[in-house]
Amino acid sequence: MSETSGYMRFFPYEQPYENQREAMGRIHNALSRGQDVLFEGACGTGKTLSSLVPALEVAREEDKTVVITTDVHQQMRQFVAEARAITREEQIRTVVFKGKGSMCHIDVGYEECQTLRDNTRELVDAEQEKTQLERRQRELLAESQDGDGSAADARSAVMDELESTEERLEDLEEQNVCDYYRNNLTENTDDFFAWLFEDVRTPDEIYEYAERQEFCGYELLKEGIEGVDLVVCNYHHLLDSTIREQFFRWLGRDPEDVIAVFDEAHNVEDAAREHATRTCSERTFESALDELEESDDPRSEDAANVLSAFHRALAETYEDSFGFGQRERIGENWSDIAIVNEDRRDDLTLEFLQRYSGQGIDDDLEAAMQLGQRLDEEYEEAYREGETATRTECQTLQAAGFVSAWMNEGAKEGLYPVVSVTRDAGTDEIYGRAELYTCLPRQVTGRLFEEVSATVLMSATLQPFEVTENVLGLEDPIALAYGLQFPEKNRRTYAVETPPLFSSDREDPAVQEEVTDAIYDAVRMTPGNTLAFFPNYGEATRYADRLESRTDRAVYVDEPGVAVEERRQEFVGDDDAVLCTSLWGTLAEGVSFDGEDARTVLVVGVPYPHLDDRSEAVQDAYDVAFDGTETGWRYAVEIPTVRKTRQALGRVIRSPDDVGVRALLDRRYSSRAKSDLGKYSVNGTFPHEEREELIDIEPTKLKFAMLNFYGDRDAYDDGPPAP
């Protein structure tokens, strides 16, 4: 098959990079065999097109749909740009899909929307039926006037039916409806779909177009999505099993007719864990008990019996956990309370079993579920009939479903029961929630990968591949890895042997002074902007303050609650500035600092996450699942931490012409320190080709190395600074 008739017809540019050409061929072969692909590519590899081009060809050959998904907004924009470029070369029908909440013109929730849709369709159907009956009775009237005796009898029957329809319409017109969706059903939408598929339209463009025409753009998208070539969407459309089932139904595809491409796939693990986790707050139990108190259904007593026992047990569990002064220190963020026991069920379950008294927990929960379903139907009917302005959600059904899951699944491998508490900012009250935290993401992703035709998971940081394969539950994927394709002479990557920033040493004045010296030297020798990442926002602020006292360069600090894009724009608009931020913030991945936006990137310290009971639970789950005592630490902590570092390093050197320095400030990154630091060294966790580029250097020599590097490339407009 020639390139022009094969997958290269979907390649929108003149020539691919050499490695990009190879990657497309290997991915095409894998997808043709229904095989999953793990694809790591540094910036400049052209990962998106390397995956998308062969996926579109296989989909065209086998009548499938490609779904490409990300959790990073900037990548969504990149997908749209690539899809538009492809459309200029080879016509494809593309839909960019976002959640209903961001596209609703009247800002209602899912349940309300569903009821409004049903009401509106019923009303429109009745109006159409009335129109048809009116037309039929006029025809029969004319026939009877021409002497057709049977027509008179038929007309009488039609008139009776018309009267009944008009009465039904009077009732329906009292119900809540959506005028936007009504226009979808009654107006001509051909122009919308012609416009939609002329190009690749963003959700914002669809919303604005639909708003002008007073259509519901979200429902039109669902209607027009069937059989398209490419869908761009968010992670939750695939990782949430309920949404995925609906989504594939809208596509008109069975799972085996879908090729899924995940971008920033190193984030799939955490995203899958989040989608699988179940929570229920104390407020939900309180609302459920109020709901049951107002019900005269005989099942309400049994339902209240079991839910009130769990509610009291939840409150008692967190109250008993407070030591002296702890209650007063609870803030507005959720704080976990350890409730797990090694030799028996968790404290909340034990407290619940002690407090419960009745005929049987299972029987009471069954009564609660049945009553909850009936109440939920009543709430929907009340909203449908216009008796309520909003669609009430049944709290009894939610609470009973959660308690049932807690009792039946809480002790299963890979699930971790947690109780958390927070303080209500308005009332200053403390309240809690129970949570079944999912430790093993493959319980979510493994099923997805089995269902779909094939999957490409791409990222700049997927290695080590066997870990990604195990954690996500992939069966025999092929693995591809391509490093930076840009000239090595244009970059340097240093492992600067500053003191290890162990949490116990961060307050040491001598350590702070040595680290500050190295940061200051790097900033001073950078001909342009410097981007500095730290283990957390506190450390970023600390060193920003210390740096400000030494340099006349502008020092920006990215802080929680500050608009990230606004701060980034301020930084890149400057010439010789420093931006200090956390490696766990939003600037560490998915955001490019191209050209002179940032010349040097510093990673200060090793960004280990805060190790709490949840992370310990994940480590334990990995140890059990993968039969190794050190597996949990490696899989759950060390590898994700180094991936964060690698993502941060990738913020600069974004094109073949970029010149820059990437510096890791902490002895744990150095190859020379491995023998001294032992298990604390992270050098060996980097992929081989990246370790080969790391140059160990003493802190006092960093300024000379950078001066020589930038000087040799004529990067100093006003001459080199004095060392």
N, C-alpha and C positions, 0 to 999 in steps of 0.2 A: 504494500500500500504506500503510495507516495505521501510526502509530508503535506501537500496541499489538500489531498483528499482525506487524510487521516486527522489526527488530533491537532496538527499544526494549523489547520484552518481556523481554530479558535484562538491562536496566538496573535495578539493584536499589534505587535511591534515587528520591526524589520528582522531582527535576529535575536535568539535567546542567548544568555550566557552559556558557556560550554557546560558547566555543571548543571545549569538549568535544563539544558537539552537532555542530558543523561538522566536527571531526576524525572522528567516528564515521561521518558521511555519506560523507566522502571516502574513508576506509579501506574502507567497505563497497563502494563502487563499484569501487575498485581490486582488492579481493580477488575480487569477482564476475567481473572480467576476467582473473583469474590473474596480477595485476601485483604486483610487490614494492613495499614502502613503507618509506621512511626517515622516521622520526617523531621529531623533537626537541621535547621539551616540558619547560619548567621545572617546579619543584615547584608543585603546585596545578593543573596542567593535567589531571590525572586520566588519565595515559598508559595505565595498566593497563586500566581499563575502556574507554577510547577505542579500544583495540586489541582487547580480548577480546570486547566486545559485538558488533561487526560480524563478527568472525571466527566466533563461535558461530552467528550467523544464516546466514552463507554455508555453514558446515559443515552446518547443519540442512537448508538448501535443497538441497544437492548431495551429501548423504551422505558427509561427510568428518569427520575428527577434527582438533581443534585441539590443538597441542602448544605450551605456553608454557614457556619455559626461562630460567634465570638462573644466574649463578655467585656470587650473593650470598645468604647464608642469610636475612637479614632480608627480602629480597624474596620468597623462597620462602614465608615466613610471611604476607606481604602477599597473595600470590596465593591462598593457602588461605582467607584472610579474605574476599577478593572473591568467590571461587567459592562459599563458603558463603552469602554474601549473595545471589548470583544464584540459588542453589538454592531460596531461600525464595520467590522470585518465579516462576521457571520451572524445572521439574525438569530437571536435567542430571546425567548420570552422569560423575563425576570420579574420577580416580585420581592420587594424588601418589606419584611414583616416585623412589626413590633407589637407589644402587648396592647390589649384593648384600652387599658387605663390611659395610655399616652395618645390615643386616637379618638376617644369618645368626645363628642361635641356637647353633651349635656352632663358629663362627669358623674356617671352613676356606676355602682359596683357591678360585679359579674352577675350576681343573682337578680338584681333589679333589671339589668339589661336583658337577661334571658326572659323574664316575665314580660317586659315591654315588647320584646320581639314577638312573643306568642300572642299577646293582646293585639298588637298592630296587624299581624298577619290574619288573625281571626276577623278583625274589623274589616280589613280590605277584602277578604274572601266574601264576607257578608255583603259588602257594598257591590262587589262584582256579581254576586248571586242575585241581588235585587235588580241590578241593571238588566241582567239576562231575563229575569222573570217579567220585568216590565215590557221588554221587547217582545217576549213570547206572547204576553196577553194582548198586545196591540195587533200582533199577527193573527191571533185567534179571533179577535173582535172583527177584523176585516173579513175573515173567512166566514164567520157566522152571519155577517150582514150580506154576504153573497149567497146565503141560503144553505150553508153547510150546518145541519143540525148538530152533528157530533162536535163541531168546533165550540158551540156554546157550552156544552158540558165540560169540555177540556179547559175552556177559559175559566169556568167557575172553580175548577180544581187549582188552576194556576193562581187565581186571585186569593184563594185560601192560603196557598203556600207563600204568596207575596206578603200577605198580612202577617203571617207568622215570622217571616224574615224581617219585616219592618219593626216588629216588636223586639226581636232579638237585637236588631241594630240599635234601638233606643237604649237597651241595656249595655251594649258594647261601647257606645259613645260615652258612657259614664266612667268607663275604665281608663286607667293610665295607658297611654300609648306614646311612641316616639315618632315625632313628625319627620325627623330625618330618615328613619327607616321606612316610614310610610311612603316617602317620595321615592325611595329605592324600588318599592313595589308597584308604584302607580305611574312613575315617569319613565321616559325613554333614557336608558343608561348607555346606549351604544357609543355615544361620544366620549363618555368617561373611559370605557374600555379601549377605544381607539387611541385616546390620549395616553392611557396607562402603558400600552405596549409599543408606543412609538419610540420610547426610550426607557431607561431604568429610572424609575421615580422613587424618591425618598419618602419615608413616612410623613415628613413635614410637608412635602409638596402635595402628597395625596390628601392630607388633612386640609390644606388650604384650598385645593381645587374642590374637594367635596363640600367644604363650608360655603364656598361661593355658590355652588349649585344646590345647597341645602340637602345633600345626600349624606348617608352614613358611609364614610369611606372604608371603615373597618369591615363592615358587612359586605360591601362591594368587593373588597380584596378577597374575603373568604369565598365569595361567589366566583371570582375570576381566577383563583389560584390553581384550580384543577388542571392537571396536565402540563404545567409550565416546565420549562427546562431547568431553571435555577431559582432557588429561594435563599435569600439572605435573612438571617434571623438571630435571635439571642439564644444563649445556652438553654434557658428554661423550656423552650419549645421542644427540645429533645431530651433533656435530663429529667423533667417532670413527667412521670409515666402517664398521668391523666391527660395533661396537655398534649403530650406526644400522640396519644391515641386520637384525639380530636384533630390535631394538626394534620396527621396523615390522612384522616378522613376528608378534610378540606382539600388536600392535595389530590384526592382520588387515587391514592397509592396504598398498596399494602407495604408493610415495612421492608419486605425483600425487594421492593422496587425503588428504594431510596439509597443513594450514595451520600454518606454524611462526611463532611469535612469540618474538623474542629481547629480553629485558629487559637493561638496562645494556649495550647493544649496542656501546658504544665499547670493551668488553673482548673482543669476539669476535676481533679481530685477533690479540691475544696468545694467546688460548686456542686458536685454530686452529693457530697456529704451534707451540705446545707439543704438540698432539695429533699433528702431522705429523712431529715431530722423532724420529729414531731414535738410540739409544745402545747401546753394548756395552762393559762394563768389562773390565779386565784379569783380574779374578777369574772372570768368565764363561769367558774363554779358558783359564784355568788348570783350571777344573772340567771343561771340555770335553776337554782333553788327558788329564786323569786318567781320564775316562770312556772315552776311546778306548784308553788303555793297558790297561784291564781287558777290552776287547772282543777276541774272537778272530775277528771278522769280517774277511775279507781286505780290505775297503774301509777299514778303520781306518788302515792305513799311509798311504794317499793322503790321507785326511781329516786325519790328524795332520800330514802334511807341509805342507799349505797353512795350517792354523790355527796351527801353531807358528811359521811364518814371519811371519804377521801379528802374533802375540803378541810375538815378539822385536822386530819393527819398531816396535810401539807403545811398548815399554819404551825402546828405543834413541832414539826420537824425542823423548820428554820428557826423558830423561837428557841428551841432547846440548844441550837448550835451556837447561839451568841454567847461569847465570853464577856468579861467586864468591859464596858465601853464600846463594844463592837456594834451594837444596835445604832448608836448615835453616829457612827462613822459611815453608815450605809448611804450611798449617793444615788444619783439618778440613773447611773449605768447599772446594768444587771451584774450582780456578783454571785459567783457559784458557791455552793455549800457542798462539801463532800458527804455523800450518803452511802457509798458502796462499802460492802463488807466482803472479806475474802471467803468466809466460810458459810455465809447465809445470804438471804435476800437483803436488799438495800433497806436503809432506815425508814424511808417513807412507806414502803410496802409493809414492813413489820408494824409500823405505827397504825397503818390502815387496817391490817388484819386484827390488831388488838382492839381498835375502836369499833369495827363493824359488828353488828349483831342483827341477824335476820334469818330468812329462810335459805339464803344462799346467794353469794355474790354474783354468780353467773345468771341466776334467775332474775335478780334485781336489775342487772345490767341489760338483760334482754328486754325487760319491761321498760326500762329507760330508753332503749333504742327504738322500740316500737312506738312509744308515746312521742318521742322526739320526731320521728318520721311523720306522725300524724300532725303534730303541731307545725312542722315545717310546711306541710301541704296546706294547712290553714293559713299560714302567713302568706304563702304565695297566692292563694285564692283572694285574700283580702287586698293584696297589692294589685292583683289583676283586676279586681272589681272597682278599684279606685277608692277603697275604704281607708287606705293608708297612703301617705305621700312617699314613703320609702319601703323597700322590701326588707322585712325583719328577718334576721338570721336566727335559727333555733339554737339557743345556747345549750339546751338539754342534749340535743343530738351531738353537738361537738364535745361536750364534757363526757358523755357516756362512751362515745367512740374512743376518746383518749384513754379513759380508765380501762376499757377493754383491752386496748393495745398494750398499756402499761403492765397489766396483769399477765397477759398471754405471751408477750414478746420481750418484756423487760430483762429477762435472764438469758436471752439468746446471745450467742457469740457475736461480737462485733457491735452490740448495742450497749450504751453506757447511760444509766439513769442519773439524772442530775436534778437538783433543786437550786433555783436561783432567786435572789431577792433584789428589789429596787425600792426607791423612795419616790412617791408621787410628788412632782414639783408643785402641783396645785394644792393638795390637801396635806402634804408632809407625812402621809401615811406610808408605812412599810407594807408591801405585799409581795407574794411569791409566785413562782410558776414551777411546774414540773416539766421535764424534758427527757425524751429518749433520743440521745445523741448517737448518730451513726458513725462508727469508727472506720468501717471498711467500705470505701466508695465503690468497690467492684460489685457490691450487692445491688447497686443502681446501674452502673455502666456495663457490667458483664451481660446483663439481659439485653440492653440496647444493642451492643455489638453483635450479639447472636441473632437479633431480629433483622437488622438492616442488611442490604446487599454487601456493602463493604464500607470501610471507614478510613479516612486519612486524618491522623492527628499530627499537627505541625506546630513547631515552636522553635525558638532559638535555644531553648534549654530543656530538652527531653532526656538527655543522657543522665545516668546510665539507663539504657533501654530496657534491660531486664527488670529494673525496678518499676518503670512505667508500665511494662507489660503485666507484672504481677499485681500491682496496686489496682489497675483498672480492669483486670480480668480479660485480657486479650489472649486469643489462641493463635500461636504461631504467626505473628505479624512479620512483615519484612521491615528492616530498619535501614534508614538512609541518614547519613550525616555529612554536611558540607560546612567547612569553616569559612572565615572571611575571605572573600574573593578579591578584596582590594589590595593594592601594593603594600607589602610589609614595610617597605622603607618609609611609608607615610605615618607609621604609628609605632609607639613603644608602650609596653605593658610592664609595669614595675611591681614587684612585691617588696614594699618598703618595710624594713625590719624595726619599726617602732614597737614599743612594749605592747604585749597582747592586752586588748581592752576587755579583760575579764570584768564581770560586774563588780567583783570585790575590789578591783584596782582602779575603778573609774574616778573615785574621789581622791586618789593620791595626787598631790600637787606636782610631784616630779613627773609622773606619767602624763598629766595634763599638759605640762610645759613642753615635754618632748614631742607630744603629738601636735600641739599647737605650732611648734617650730616647723615641723614637717609640712603641715597644711599651709602655713604662711609662705614657706619657700616655694611650694608648688604653685600657689596663687601668684606670687611675685614673678615667677618665671614663665607664666602663661601669657602669651600675646593675645589676650581676649578673655572670654568668660570662662569661669570654672564652676563646675557642678559638683557639689560635695554631698555624699550620702552617708548617713550615720545609722547606728542600730535602732534609734528611736528619736522621737521629736525632742525629748529632753536633752539628749546629747547634741542634737543639731543646734538647739538654742544655746547650749553651753559654749560650744566652740564658735558659733557666730558672734557671741558677745566677746569672747577672747580675741577673735580675729579683728573685730571692729576697733579695738584699742590699739592695733598695730598698723593697720593699713588705711590708706585713703580711698581705697576702692569701695564701691557700693556693696554692702552685704545684705542680701535678702534672705529671709527665713520663711520657709513654707511651714505653716502651722495648721493643726486641725481646726476646721471651721472657717478657714480663709479660702476664698475662691481660687482654686488651683490654677485655672487657665489665666485668670487675671494676674496672679503672681508670676506665672511663666512668661507672659507677655511683657511685664515690666523688666524681667531679667534679660530676655533676649533682645529687648530694645536698647539695652545698655552695651557699652563697649568692653569694659574691663571690670565686670561685676562677679560676685560670688553668690551662688544660691545654695543654702544649706537646707537639707530635707531628710526625711526618714526613708530608709530602705523599704519600709512597710507602707509608705504612702503611695499616692496614685502616679507620681512622677517617675517611679522606678521602672515602669514597663508600659509599653503601648504609646509612649510619648517620645517623639523624635526631637533631637536638638541638632539640626542639620547645619552644615557649613560652619559659619562663625557664631552660631547660636551658643555653642559651647566648644571650646578647644580641648579642655582637660576635664576628665571625670575622676573624682576621688571616691573610693569606698573606704571609710574609716571604721575599723573594727569588723568583727564577724557578726552579722545581724541575726543571731539566734533569737527565736521568738520567746515570748514569756512562757516558761514551762509551768503549766498548771495541771490540775487533775485530768482535764480533758486530754491534753497532749500525752500524759502518762497512760491514759486509757487507750489512746491510739497506738502508742508504742507497744503496750501489752497485747493489743489485738493483732498487730503485725507479727509480734514474736510468736504468738500461737498459730496464726495463719500460715506463716512461712518458716516455722520450725527453726528459729534461731534466737538466742538470747540477745545478740547485738543487732538483729534485724530491725527491731522497732526503732531504736535510736537512729540508725542509718536511714531507714525509709521515711520516718516521720519527722525527723529534726535536721540531721546533717545535710542530706541531699536537697531538701527544699530550701534550706538556708543558703547553700552555695548557688542554687538556681537563682535566688534573689540577687546575690552578688553579681552573677553573670548577666542577669537582665539589666542591672544598673550599668555595668560596663558597656553594654550595647547601646546606651543612649547617645553616644558620640561615634564618630567614624561611620557615617551613614552613606557615603558615596566614594567612588574611586579617587576623587580629588581632595577629600577631607584629610587634614593633617591634625594629629592629636596625640595626647598622652592619656593613658589609663593607669591609675596607680591605686594599689591596694595597701592601705596603711595599717599593718598589723603583722607581727612575726608569724602568726599562724598560717599565713598565705605563703610563706617562704619555703623553698625546698631545702635550704640549708638548715632550717630550724626543725625539720621533721624528727631528727634523732633526739633533740633536746625536749621537744614538746610532746612526743609520743601521740597518744590518742587525741590530744587537743589540736594537733595539726590538721588543717583542712586542705592542704596542697594536693594530696592524693585524690581528693573527691572531684577535682576538675578533670574534664576530658583530656586525654593525652595531648592532643594538638594544642590545646590552650595552655597546658602546663609548659609545653615547649617554648611558648612565647613569653612566659613569665621570667623577668630578669630580677634576681635577688639584688637588693641594694641597701646600703646603710643609709639611715635618715640624713646624715650630714652630707652625703654625696648626691642626694636627689636633685638639689638645685643645679649642680654642675651638669648632671646628665640631661636635665631638661633644657638648660641653657644651650648645650651643644646640639641637642636634637632640633630645637626650634630655630637656632641660629643657622644650622646647616641648610635649613629649608627656607631661609629668608622670610621667616614669619614675623619678625619684629619690624614694624613700620618705622619706629623712631629709634632704631638701634637697640642692641641687647641691653638688658639691665645689668647693673653691677652684681656679681655673685656675693 
